[in-house]
Amino acid sequence: MIDTMSIQITKTSKSKLSETDFDDLPFGKYFTDHMLEADYEDG
């Protein structure tokens, strides 16, 4: 079970949302402002 209270959250200081052209989203060119990184054990 994951202890959600121990997840560290660091918000971005400037979102890329306003710079994103949603009518032209080529794969691998635009990336999300945030991500979740998790270490796991036993597969």
mmCIF file as Biopython writes it, N, C-alpha, C and O atoms, coordinates in Angstrom:
data_model
#
loop_
_atom_site.group_PDB
_atom_site.id
_atom_site.type_symbol
_atom_site.label_atom_id
_atom_site.label_alt_id
_atom_site.label_comp_id
_atom_site.label_asym_id
_atom_site.label_entity_id
_atom_site.label_seq_id
_atom_site.pdbx_PDB_ins_code
_atom_site.Cartn_x
_atom_site.Cartn_y
_atom_site.Cartn_z
_atom_site.occupancy
_atom_site.B_iso_or_equiv
_atom_site.auth_seq_id
_atom_site.auth_asym_id
_atom_site.pdbx_PDB_model_num
ATOM 1   N N  . MET A ? 1  ? 0.836  -1.180 0.000   1.0 0.0 1  A 1 
ATOM 2   C CA . MET A ? 1  ? 0.000  0.000  0.000   1.0 0.0 1  A 1 
ATOM 3   C C  . MET A ? 1  ? 0.883  1.246  0.000   1.0 0.0 1  A 1 
ATOM 4   O O  . MET A ? 1  ? 1.873  1.300  0.730   1.0 0.0 1  A 1 
ATOM 5   N N  . ILE A ? 2  ? 0.545  2.220  -0.790  1.0 0.0 2  A 1 
ATOM 6   C CA . ILE A ? 2  ? 1.302  3.467  -0.876  1.0 0.0 2  A 1 
ATOM 7   C C  . ILE A ? 2  ? 0.804  4.450  0.179   1.0 0.0 2  A 1 
ATOM 8   O O  . ILE A ? 2  ? -0.395 4.689  0.315   1.0 0.0 2  A 1 
ATOM 9   N N  . ASP A ? 3  ? 1.743  5.004  0.912   1.0 0.0 3  A 1 
ATOM 10  C CA . ASP A ? 3  ? 1.386  6.054  1.870   1.0 0.0 3  A 1 
ATOM 11  C C  . ASP A ? 3  ? 1.347  7.371  1.099   1.0 0.0 3  A 1 
ATOM 12  O O  . ASP A ? 3  ? 2.388  7.987  0.869   1.0 0.0 3  A 1 
ATOM 13  N N  . THR A ? 4  ? 0.159  7.802  0.702   1.0 0.0 4  A 1 
ATOM 14  C CA . THR A ? 4  ? 0.025  9.000  -0.140  1.0 0.0 4  A 1 
ATOM 15  C C  . THR A ? 4  ? 0.490  10.263 0.560   1.0 0.0 4  A 1 
ATOM 16  O O  . THR A ? 4  ? 0.809  11.248 -0.105  1.0 0.0 4  A 1 
ATOM 17  N N  . MET A ? 5  ? 0.536  10.261 1.868   1.0 0.0 5  A 1 
ATOM 18  C CA . MET A ? 5  ? 0.990  11.444 2.594   1.0 0.0 5  A 1 
ATOM 19  C C  . MET A ? 5  ? 2.494  11.649 2.445   1.0 0.0 5  A 1 
ATOM 20  O O  . MET A ? 5  ? 2.995  12.737 2.731   1.0 0.0 5  A 1 
ATOM 21  N N  . SER A ? 6  ? 3.224  10.624 2.001   1.0 0.0 6  A 1 
ATOM 22  C CA . SER A ? 6  ? 4.671  10.751 1.865   1.0 0.0 6  A 1 
ATOM 23  C C  . SER A ? 6  ? 5.090  11.152 0.450   1.0 0.0 6  A 1 
ATOM 24  O O  . SER A ? 6  ? 6.286  11.264 0.179   1.0 0.0 6  A 1 
ATOM 25  N N  . ILE A ? 7  ? 4.142  11.368 -0.448  1.0 0.0 7  A 1 
ATOM 26  C CA . ILE A ? 7  ? 4.467  11.788 -1.818  1.0 0.0 7  A 1 
ATOM 27  C C  . ILE A ? 7  ? 4.805  13.273 -1.812  1.0 0.0 7  A 1 
ATOM 28  O O  . ILE A ? 7  ? 4.005  14.102 -1.379  1.0 0.0 7  A 1 
ATOM 29  N N  . GLN A ? 8  ? 6.004  13.598 -2.299  1.0 0.0 8  A 1 
ATOM 30  C CA . GLN A ? 8  ? 6.446  14.986 -2.363  1.0 0.0 8  A 1 
ATOM 31  C C  . GLN A ? 8  ? 5.940  15.616 -3.651  1.0 0.0 8  A 1 
ATOM 32  O O  . GLN A ? 8  ? 6.122  15.044 -4.726  1.0 0.0 8  A 1 
ATOM 33  N N  . ILE A ? 9  ? 5.309  16.782 -3.567  1.0 0.0 9  A 1 
ATOM 34  C CA . ILE A ? 9  ? 4.778  17.480 -4.729  1.0 0.0 9  A 1 
ATOM 35  C C  . ILE A ? 9  ? 5.527  18.797 -4.905  1.0 0.0 9  A 1 
ATOM 36  O O  . ILE A ? 9  ? 5.585  19.613 -3.985  1.0 0.0 9  A 1 
ATOM 37  N N  . THR A ? 10 ? 6.105  19.001 -6.101  1.0 0.0 10 A 1 
ATOM 38  C CA . THR A ? 10 ? 6.759  20.254 -6.438  1.0 0.0 10 A 1 
ATOM 39  C C  . THR A ? 10 ? 6.086  20.781 -7.692  1.0 0.0 10 A 1 
ATOM 40  O O  . THR A ? 10 ? 6.244  20.206 -8.768  1.0 0.0 10 A 1 
ATOM 41  N N  . LYS A ? 11 ? 5.337  21.867 -7.567  1.0 0.0 11 A 1 
ATOM 42  C CA . LYS A ? 11 ? 4.617  22.425 -8.708  1.0 0.0 11 A 1 
ATOM 43  C C  . LYS A ? 11 ? 5.546  23.283 -9.561  1.0 0.0 11 A 1 
ATOM 44  O O  . LYS A ? 11 ? 6.478  23.906 -9.053  1.0 0.0 11 A 1 
ATOM 45  N N  . THR A ? 12 ? 5.281  23.304 -10.849 1.0 0.0 12 A 1 
ATOM 46  C CA . THR A ? 12 ? 6.070  24.119 -11.768 1.0 0.0 12 A 1 
ATOM 47  C C  . THR A ? 12 ? 5.802  25.600 -11.519 1.0 0.0 12 A 1 
ATOM 48  O O  . THR A ? 12 ? 4.712  25.983 -11.094 1.0 0.0 12 A 1 
ATOM 49  N N  . SER A ? 13 ? 6.797  26.415 -11.786 1.0 0.0 13 A 1 
ATOM 50  C CA . SER A ? 13 ? 6.619  27.860 -11.581 1.0 0.0 13 A 1 
ATOM 51  C C  . SER A ? 13 ? 5.954  28.524 -12.783 1.0 0.0 13 A 1 
ATOM 52  O O  . SER A ? 13 ? 5.360  29.594 -12.652 1.0 0.0 13 A 1 
ATOM 53  N N  . LYS A ? 14 ? 6.055  27.881 -13.975 1.0 0.0 14 A 1 
ATOM 54  C CA . LYS A ? 14 ? 5.447  28.446 -15.179 1.0 0.0 14 A 1 
ATOM 55  C C  . LYS A ? 14 ? 4.886  27.314 -16.038 1.0 0.0 14 A 1 
ATOM 56  O O  . LYS A ? 14 ? 5.639  26.467 -16.519 1.0 0.0 14 A 1 
ATOM 57  N N  . SER A ? 15 ? 3.589  27.298 -16.227 1.0 0.0 15 A 1 
ATOM 58  C CA . SER A ? 15 ? 2.944  26.260 -17.020 1.0 0.0 15 A 1 
ATOM 59  C C  . SER A ? 15 ? 3.197  26.481 -18.507 1.0 0.0 15 A 1 
ATOM 60  O O  . SER A ? 15 ? 3.288  27.620 -18.966 1.0 0.0 15 A 1 
ATOM 61  N N  . LYS A ? 16 ? 3.311  25.392 -19.253 1.0 0.0 16 A 1 
ATOM 62  C CA . LYS A ? 16 ? 3.464  25.446 -20.709 1.0 0.0 16 A 1 
ATOM 63  C C  . LYS A ? 16 ? 2.113  25.396 -21.421 1.0 0.0 16 A 1 
ATOM 64  O O  . LYS A ? 16 ? 2.056  25.419 -22.650 1.0 0.0 16 A 1 
ATOM 65  N N  . LEU A ? 17 ? 1.035  25.329 -20.653 1.0 0.0 17 A 1 
ATOM 66  C CA . LEU A ? 17 ? -0.301 25.169 -21.213 1.0 0.0 17 A 1 
ATOM 67  C C  . LEU A ? 17 ? -0.644 26.262 -22.217 1.0 0.0 17 A 1 
ATOM 68  O O  . LEU A ? 17 ? -1.207 25.966 -23.271 1.0 0.0 17 A 1 
ATOM 69  N N  . SER A ? 18 ? -0.318 27.513 -21.918 1.0 0.0 18 A 1 
ATOM 70  C CA . SER A ? 18 ? -0.655 28.618 -22.823 1.0 0.0 18 A 1 
ATOM 71  C C  . SER A ? 18 ? 0.165  28.596 -24.114 1.0 0.0 18 A 1 
ATOM 72  O O  . SER A ? 18 ? -0.236 29.193 -25.114 1.0 0.0 18 A 1 
ATOM 73  N N  . GLU A ? 19 ? 1.305  27.913 -24.096 1.0 0.0 19 A 1 
ATOM 74  C CA . GLU A ? 19 ? 2.177  27.840 -25.282 1.0 0.0 19 A 1 
ATOM 75  C C  . GLU A ? 19 ? 1.855  26.631 -26.169 1.0 0.0 19 A 1 
ATOM 76  O O  . GLU A ? 19 ? 2.442  26.484 -27.241 1.0 0.0 19 A 1 
ATOM 77  N N  . THR A ? 20 ? 0.949  25.783 -25.744 1.0 0.0 20 A 1 
ATOM 78  C CA . THR A ? 20 ? 0.663  24.536 -26.450 1.0 0.0 20 A 1 
ATOM 79  C C  . THR A ? 20 ? -0.412 24.730 -27.512 1.0 0.0 20 A 1 
ATOM 80  O O  . THR A ? 20 ? -1.492 25.250 -27.230 1.0 0.0 20 A 1 
ATOM 81  N N  . ASP A ? 21 ? -0.103 24.305 -28.739 1.0 0.0 21 A 1 
ATOM 82  C CA . ASP A ? 21 ? -1.065 24.348 -29.842 1.0 0.0 21 A 1 
ATOM 83  C C  . ASP A ? 21 ? -1.767 22.988 -29.902 1.0 0.0 21 A 1 
ATOM 84  O O  . ASP A ? 21 ? -1.211 22.024 -30.429 1.0 0.0 21 A 1 
ATOM 85  N N  . PHE A ? 22 ? -2.978 22.911 -29.368 1.0 0.0 22 A 1 
ATOM 86  C CA . PHE A ? 22 ? -3.690 21.643 -29.285 1.0 0.0 22 A 1 
ATOM 87  C C  . PHE A ? 22 ? -4.184 21.150 -30.646 1.0 0.0 22 A 1 
ATOM 88  O O  . PHE A ? 22 ? -4.628 20.008 -30.758 1.0 0.0 22 A 1 
ATOM 89  N N  . ASP A ? 23 ? -4.115 21.982 -31.669 1.0 0.0 23 A 1 
ATOM 90  C CA . ASP A ? 23 ? -4.473 21.548 -33.021 1.0 0.0 23 A 1 
ATOM 91  C C  . ASP A ? 23 ? -3.292 20.897 -33.730 1.0 0.0 23 A 1 
ATOM 92  O O  . ASP A ? 23 ? -3.461 20.286 -34.786 1.0 0.0 23 A 1 
ATOM 93  N N  . ASP A ? 24 ? -2.090 21.025 -33.155 1.0 0.0 24 A 1 
ATOM 94  C CA . ASP A ? 24 ? -0.883 20.441 -33.753 1.0 0.0 24 A 1 
ATOM 95  C C  . ASP A ? 24 ? -0.013 19.897 -32.621 1.0 0.0 24 A 1 
ATOM 96  O O  . ASP A ? 24 ? 0.830  20.610 -32.078 1.0 0.0 24 A 1 
ATOM 97  N N  . LEU A ? 25 ? -0.225 18.636 -32.273 1.0 0.0 25 A 1 
ATOM 98  C CA . LEU A ? 25 ? 0.515  18.009 -31.185 1.0 0.0 25 A 1 
ATOM 99  C C  . LEU A ? 25 ? 1.328  16.825 -31.712 1.0 0.0 25 A 1 
ATOM 100 O O  . LEU A ? 25 ? 0.910  15.677 -31.564 1.0 0.0 25 A 1 
ATOM 101 N N  . PRO A ? 26 ? 2.481  17.091 -32.321 1.0 0.0 26 A 1 
ATOM 102 C CA . PRO A ? 26 ? 3.300  15.977 -32.818 1.0 0.0 26 A 1 
ATOM 103 C C  . PRO A ? 26 ? 3.883  15.169 -31.656 1.0 0.0 26 A 1 
ATOM 104 O O  . PRO A ? 26 ? 4.233  15.724 -30.614 1.0 0.0 26 A 1 
ATOM 105 N N  . PHE A ? 27 ? 3.980  13.873 -31.848 1.0 0.0 27 A 1 
ATOM 106 C CA . PHE A ? 27 ? 4.474  12.973 -30.809 1.0 0.0 27 A 1 
ATOM 107 C C  . PHE A ? 27 ? 5.915  13.324 -30.443 1.0 0.0 27 A 1 
ATOM 108 O O  . PHE A ? 27 ? 6.760  13.495 -31.321 1.0 0.0 27 A 1 
ATOM 109 N N  . GLY A ? 28 ? 6.185  13.428 -29.155 1.0 0.0 28 A 1 
ATOM 110 C CA . GLY A ? 28 ? 7.547  13.628 -28.666 1.0 0.0 28 A 1 
ATOM 111 C C  . GLY A ? 28 ? 8.044  15.055 -28.675 1.0 0.0 28 A 1 
ATOM 112 O O  . GLY A ? 28 ? 9.196  15.296 -28.315 1.0 0.0 28 A 1 
ATOM 113 N N  . LYS A ? 29 ? 7.222  16.012 -29.071 1.0 0.0 29 A 1 
ATOM 114 C CA . LYS A ? 29 ? 7.670  17.402 -29.113 1.0 0.0 29 A 1 
ATOM 115 C C  . LYS A ? 29 ? 7.259  18.173 -27.862 1.0 0.0 29 A 1 
ATOM 116 O O  . LYS A ? 29 ? 8.021  19.004 -27.367 1.0 0.0 29 A 1 
ATOM 117 N N  . TYR A ? 30 ? 6.080  17.907 -27.357 1.0 0.0 30 A 1 
ATOM 118 C CA . TYR A ? 30 ? 5.584  18.613 -26.177 1.0 0.0 30 A 1 
ATOM 119 C C  . TYR A ? 30 ? 5.491  17.635 -25.008 1.0 0.0 30 A 1 
ATOM 120 O O  . TYR A ? 30 ? 5.103  16.479 -25.172 1.0 0.0 30 A 1 
ATOM 121 N N  . PHE A ? 31 ? 5.849  18.117 -23.850 1.0 0.0 31 A 1 
ATOM 122 C CA . PHE A ? 31 ? 5.856  17.273 -22.659 1.0 0.0 31 A 1 
ATOM 123 C C  . PHE A ? 31 ? 5.026  17.937 -21.565 1.0 0.0 31 A 1 
ATOM 124 O O  . PHE A ? 31 ? 4.851  19.155 -21.555 1.0 0.0 31 A 1 
ATOM 125 N N  . THR A ? 32 ? 4.527  17.135 -20.663 1.0 0.0 32 A 1 
ATOM 126 C CA . THR A ? 32 ? 3.690  17.626 -19.572 1.0 0.0 32 A 1 
ATOM 127 C C  . THR A ? 32 ? 4.485  18.491 -18.599 1.0 0.0 32 A 1 
ATOM 128 O O  . THR A ? 32 ? 5.701  18.343 -18.483 1.0 0.0 32 A 1 
ATOM 129 N N  . ASP A ? 33 ? 3.804  19.388 -17.904 1.0 0.0 33 A 1 
ATOM 130 C CA . ASP A ? 33 ? 4.445  20.226 -16.901 1.0 0.0 33 A 1 
ATOM 131 C C  . ASP A ? 33 ? 4.854  19.422 -15.672 1.0 0.0 33 A 1 
ATOM 132 O O  . ASP A ? 33 ? 5.797  19.799 -14.976 1.0 0.0 33 A 1 
ATOM 133 N N  . HIS A ? 34 ? 4.163  18.326 -15.397 1.0 0.0 34 A 1 
ATOM 134 C CA . HIS A ? 34 ? 4.395  17.537 -14.194 1.0 0.0 34 A 1 
ATOM 135 C C  . HIS A ? 34 ? 4.525  16.062 -14.541 1.0 0.0 34 A 1 
ATOM 136 O O  . HIS A ? 34 ? 4.072  15.619 -15.597 1.0 0.0 34 A 1 
ATOM 137 N N  . MET A ? 35 ? 5.142  15.315 -13.654 1.0 0.0 35 A 1 
ATOM 138 C CA . MET A ? 35 ? 5.270  13.877 -13.834 1.0 0.0 35 A 1 
ATOM 139 C C  . MET A ? 35 ? 5.283  13.207 -12.466 1.0 0.0 35 A 1 
ATOM 140 O O  . MET A ? 35 ? 5.522  13.851 -11.444 1.0 0.0 35 A 1 
ATOM 141 N N  . LEU A ? 36 ? 5.026  11.918 -12.465 1.0 0.0 36 A 1 
ATOM 142 C CA . LEU A ? 36 ? 5.116  11.117 -11.251 1.0 0.0 36 A 1 
ATOM 143 C C  . LEU A ? 36 ? 6.250  10.130 -11.445 1.0 0.0 36 A 1 
ATOM 144 O O  . LEU A ? 36 ? 6.274  9.385  -12.425 1.0 0.0 36 A 1 
ATOM 145 N N  . GLU A ? 37 ? 7.183  10.127 -10.516 1.0 0.0 37 A 1 
ATOM 146 C CA . GLU A ? 37 ? 8.287  9.170  -10.550 1.0 0.0 37 A 1 
ATOM 147 C C  . GLU A ? 37 ? 8.109  8.231  -9.365  1.0 0.0 37 A 1 
ATOM 148 O O  . GLU A ? 37 ? 7.944  8.679  -8.230  1.0 0.0 37 A 1 
ATOM 149 N N  . ALA A ? 38 ? 8.143  6.932  -9.629  1.0 0.0 38 A 1 
ATOM 150 C CA . ALA A ? 38 ? 7.928  5.960  -8.554  1.0 0.0 38 A 1 
ATOM 151 C C  . ALA A ? 38 ? 8.955  4.834  -8.645  1.0 0.0 38 A 1 
ATOM 152 O O  . ALA A ? 38 ? 9.227  4.310  -9.725  1.0 0.0 38 A 1 
ATOM 153 N N  . ASP A ? 39 ? 9.509  4.479  -7.515  1.0 0.0 39 A 1 
ATOM 154 C CA . ASP A ? 39 ? 10.377 3.317  -7.411  1.0 0.0 39 A 1 
ATOM 155 C C  . ASP A ? 39 ? 9.511  2.152  -6.938  1.0 0.0 39 A 1 
ATOM 156 O O  . ASP A ? 39 ? 8.600  2.345  -6.132  1.0 0.0 39 A 1 
ATOM 157 N N  . TYR A ? 40 ? 9.787  0.958  -7.429  1.0 0.0 40 A 1 
ATOM 158 C CA . TYR A ? 40 ? 8.992  -0.190 -7.019  1.0 0.0 40 A 1 
ATOM 159 C C  . TYR A ? 40 ? 9.884  -1.397 -6.795  1.0 0.0 40 A 1 
ATOM 160 O O  . TYR A ? 40 ? 11.021 -1.437 -7.266  1.0 0.0 40 A 1 
ATOM 161 N N  . GLU A ? 41 ? 9.377  -2.356 -6.091  1.0 0.0 41 A 1 
ATOM 162 C CA . GLU A ? 41 ? 10.113 -3.575 -5.789  1.0 0.0 41 A 1 
ATOM 163 C C  . GLU A ? 41 ? 9.257  -4.784 -6.166  1.0 0.0 41 A 1 
ATOM 164 O O  . GLU A ? 41 ? 8.034  -4.686 -6.268  1.0 0.0 41 A 1 
ATOM 165 N N  . ASP A ? 42 ? 9.901  -5.892 -6.366  1.0 0.0 42 A 1 
ATOM 166 C CA . ASP A ? 42 ? 9.240  -7.173 -6.628  1.0 0.0 42 A 1 
ATOM 167 C C  . ASP A ? 42 ? 8.397  -7.137 -7.902  1.0 0.0 42 A 1 
ATOM 168 O O  . ASP A ? 42 ? 7.267  -7.625 -7.916  1.0 0.0 42 A 1 
ATOM 169 N N  . GLY A ? 43 ? 8.939  -6.568 -8.953  1.0 0.0 43 A 1 
ATOM 170 C CA . GLY A ? 43 ? 8.311  -6.591 -10.254 1.0 0.0 43 A 1 
ATOM 171 C C  . GLY A ? 43 ? 7.252  -5.581 -10.462 1.0 0.0 43 A 1 
ATOM 172 O O  . GLY A ? 43 ? 6.658  -5.522 -11.538 1.0 0.0 43 A 1 
#
